[in-house]
Amino acid sequence: MEDSTGLHVITKTFYIVEHHEIEVAGLLLSDFGTQEAYATQPCDLWVINNILLDEVELYFDQALTLDTTTVPASVNVLADATFKEHIGLFHDSSRGHSSLTITFDSTFFNPPIFTNGLMNIRLVTKTENEAYSFESEEDVMVEF
């Protein structure tokens, strides 16, 4: 949901999705100079710049307390084992795009650990070929 200023308003459970274009390399089995080719087996394709799930960083500009653990504002919550066990990272690469979905389990919302008001979320992702690093930020309004 968006408010009149265009800010996304978080009123209940939410997830974060990041999309990237990807590079795909194919294995050319032979080069005979023919004009037509028919595949007798699937081509070997692999993503060159896949997102490294172990390198994903997620920051909130407010301190968050979960159970008895507090992560200060602007510190990577995925670096903390208590928080990381309640956050799901799902990566999918297909058709020239790569997506990363971050989900939070119910411990983040019952009761909510987010403070009402303006909040900035920052996501940093890196690729396995080390060619790319992406940083995205979004301001949201929290109204639990």
Number of C-alpha atoms within 10 A of each C-alpha: 9 11 10 6 6 10 14 16 18 18 14 11 14 12 11 12 13 16 13 15 14 18 14 16 11 10 9 9 8 6 6 7 7 6 5 5 8 5 6 6 6 6 11 10 11 13 18 15 22 24 26 14 15 11 14 19 17 20 20 22 15 17 16 20 15 14 10 6 12 14 20 15 13 16 17 18 21 19 15 13 11 16 21 13 11 15 19 13 15 12 17 12 19 11 9 11 15 19 18 19 14 16 16 18 14 12 14 19 15 10 9 17 15 18 14 13 12 15 17 14 16 16 18 16 19 20 18 15 12 12 9 12 13 13 12 11 13 12 16 18 19 16 13 16
